[in-house]
């Protein structure tokens, strides 16, 4: 089992430090995070919000809470509310952090979808927001896997629903659900190979799983060959669409194993989406090795590291309470 502070922090700090390596901008003595980590922080906010709300009302509303948390991110990036009735989201602790208001990436698909989601009309699995399959939904989903540390199927389900808020293409939805289930299985103690196969089996229960299945299986196949990582990664694709980004992260995680630094450096060094692949690799390998195996200087120099650590600890508390309640 990896349900402890070290591994929960490892997942989110792995994502954050990986993001900073890929984003590769420094200011005020800090390695800056991109919109990848910003949105991951808002995912934590939504999950904790849903958990606290359930304790008061007895009803879990994960997807609506995630939606409103992503609307908070929309506000930080645009200075506007998508709907005047969303003013209540402005009374939020997470909005006290100036770094979350910085524009650190395009995020066009998410911004467009959130901006169009008025009168609570957000994208769902039954009512798709669009047909976009870009990677903005997968880079923010790791916290879902941590929250559902004892239930990979719920991680998959809420991961898929979280993707559909902004990305309507089935490939993007399933790749996001796969990633959430993968993280859940890893914190349960599965090996990386076991977690990949189990998460893929859940995906394959869905009708439109072929593209996701093929992409992940290609990554597994390439990891068994004696290829230069750059060549193998470019065989999978550029990583701008969700299933390619996930497959590349799976490939690099398999090849580099517990070599966190090596994986992040390889993820940032190819002619493609070198912004998004490093945080995905960081989430996966960081979950396995824990925060103590991430270079200390990377963490010390990371923008909003304290907020990321606090988020990991809050998710751990939620996960442990859920596990106790299920006994």
N, C-alpha and C positions, 0 to 999 in steps of 0.2 A: 504493500500500500504506500502511496505517496501523498496521502491526505494530511499534509503538515505544512507549516509555514515555509520551510525551505523550498518545497516543490511548487507550491502555489505562487510564491514569490518568483521562483525560477521561471515559471511560465510567463508571467506578465513582465518581469524585468528582462527576460530573454527576448520577448517581443519588443519591448521598448529600446533596449540597447541594439538589437538587430535593426530596428527602424532607424535609429540614429546613425548607424554605420552606413545604411543604404542611402539615407537622406543626405548625409555628409555636409551638414552646415553647422557652424559653431558661432555662438554669440554670447558675450558676457561670461566667458569661461565655462559655458555649458554646451554639450552636444544636443542640438535641437531635435525634437520629435516632429514627425510629420502628421498629416491627417490620419494615418494608419493608427497611431497610438492615441491621438485625440479621440477617435471614434471608439477605440477599445475602452478608454476611460469612461465614455458615456454608456457603453454597454454595461460596465460594472455598475454605474449609477442606476440604470434601469432595472437591473436584477435585484440590487439591494432595495430599491424603492418598492418593487413588487413584493419582496419578502416582508418588508416592514408593513406594507399595506395589508398583506394577508394576516399578519399577526393581529391587526386591529379589526379587520372585517371578516376574516375567515375565508376569503376568496382570493385565489392567485390570479393575477392578470399580467402575466409576463409580457406578452406581445404589446398590449397597449402601453405599458410602462416603458418598454424599450422604444416604442414609437415616440413617446413624449420626450424621452431622453435624447433621442436623435434630433428631435425638433429643437432641443436646447443647443445641440451642436450647430444646427442650421442657423439659429439666432447668432451664435458666436461668429459664424463665418460671413453673415450677410448684414447683421445689425437689424434684421427685420423678423417679425413673426409671420409664419405662413397664414395664420388666421388670428384675428384679434381675440378670439375666445381662448387662445392658448396662453394668455398673459400669466396664468397661474404657474407656468413652468419657470418664470423668472425668479420665484422665491426658492432658490436652490443653492445649496452649499457649493456644488461643483462649479457654478458660474462665478465664484470668487477668485478663480485662478486665471490671471491675465494671459498666460501662455496658451490657454485653450481658445482665445479669441484671435490668435494669429492665423493668417492664411498660410497653410503649409502643404498645399497640394491642390490638385484640380478638384477631385471629388465631384465631377460634374453630374454623374448619374444620380448619386445620392442627393445632391443639392436640388436637382430638378425634381426628383420624386418627392422629396420632403416639402419643397416649396409648393407643389401642386396638391398636397394632401390637406385639403381644407375640410372643415366640418367633420373631423375624425375619419375622413375617407382615405385611409391609408391602404397600401397594397397588402393583399393577403394571398394565401394559396389558392383561394377560390376566385379572387378578384385581383388579377395581376396589375401592378402599377405600370408596367411597360414590358418590353421584351429584351431588356438589357442583360448581358452576361459578363460584364466587366467584373473586376476583382474587388471592388470596394466593399462587397458584402462578406468576403472571407477573411479579410485582414482584421476585422473587428470582433470575430466570433469566439475566440478562445475563452473569454470569461464564462461563456455559456457552458462549456465543457467542465470548467472548474466548479461552477455552481451546482451542476448535476453530477457531482463526483461519484454518486452511487447508482446512476441510472443513465447509461449511454443512449437508451432509446428516447428518453425525454430530452437529452442533450441534442440528439439528432432532430427531433420534432421542433423544439424551440429554435434551434439553429436555422432550420429551414424557414420557419415563420419570420425570424428576424431578417433573413435575406430578402424575403418577399416584400418587406416594407419598402424597399428601394429598388430591388432587382427582380424582374419578373420571369426571366428565362429559366427554364427548368434546370439547365446545366449549372447555373449559378446557385440556384436554390439547393440542389443536391450536393454540390461541392461544399457549400457552407455547412449543411447538416453533417456531412462526412467529417469535416474538420472539428466540429463541436463534439461529435461522438468519439473521434480519435483522442482528443484531449481528455475526455471523461474516462476512457479506457486506460489511458496512460496513468492517470492519477489513481486508478484502481489497482495499479501494479502490473499491468500487462506489459510484455516486451513490445518494442516498436513494431516488430513483424506481426505479433499477435493482434495488436491494436489496429493495425492497418487492415488485416484480413477481416476482423470482426466488424469494424466500421464499414468496410466495403460490402459485407454481407447484408448489413442493414440497408444500405443504398440500393442493393440489387433486388430488394423486395418491391421497389417502385417500378412502374411501367417504363419510364423514360430514363433508365439508369445506364444505358449502353455507353454514352459518351463519357460519363464519369468513370465507369468501370474500365473502359479502354484506356483512359488517360492514366489512372492509377496503376493499372497492370503494366502499361508501358514503362512507367517509372520504376516499378519493381524489376522488370526485365532488364532495363538499362543498368540498374544498380549491381547486377550480377556480372556485368561485362567489364573488361579492362579498358575503360574509356577515360579520356580526360574529362573532368566534370563539365568544363565549358562546352565541349562537343556534345555530351549527353544532354545537357540542359537545352541546347539549341535544337536538338532532335525533338524534344517535347514541344517547344514553342517559345514565344517571347514572354509569356506570363502575364499578358495584359487581360486575358479572359480568366474567369474564375477557375475553371477546371485545369487550365495550364499552370496557373500559379500554385494551386494545391499540389499538382503532380510534380512540379519542380521541387517544391519544399519536401515532399515525400522522398523523392530521389536523393536529394542532398542529405536529408536526415539519415537515410539508410546507408549512404556511402561514408559519411563522416562519423556516424555513431555518436559517441559521447564527446567528440572533439567539437565543442561549442564554437570556439574561435575559428577553427578551420572551416566549419560549415557557414558561418556568417560571412567570412571573407570571400568564400567561393560564391555565395548567394549575391554578394554585392559586385561581383566581378564578371559580368557577362553582358552582352549587347541585347538587353531586353529590359523587363520591368525590375530593375535592380533596386527600386524603392520598396516594393511590396514583398518580394521573396525573402529578404533577410528577417523581417519581423515574423513571418510565418515559420521559418526555420527556427527562429529564436523561441517562439511559443512551444514548438514541438520538443526540441532538444532541451530547452530550459526546464520543461516539465519533467523530463527524464533525469537530468543531472542535478537539478536544484540550483538555487541562487549562488551557493558557495563556489560553484564551478564557473561562474561568469566572472570575467576579469573585474577585479574590484575597482580599478580606475574607470572602467566603462560605466559602472553604476554610480560612482561618486560624481562623475561628470555629466550624468544624464539629467536632462531637464525634467522636472516634475517627478523625480525618482521617489520622493517621499509620498506623493499622492498615489503613485503606482503601487508602492509597498502597502500603503493603507488599504487600497482597493483589494489587493490580494488577501490581506488578512480579514477583511470584511466578508469576502466570498468564502474563505475557509470557515469562518464562524457560521455563516448560513448553511454551508454544506454539512457541517458537523451536526447542527441542529436538525436538519432534514433527515440525516441518517439515524439520529436518536428517535425522531418521531416515527420512522418507518419500522423500528424494532417492535 
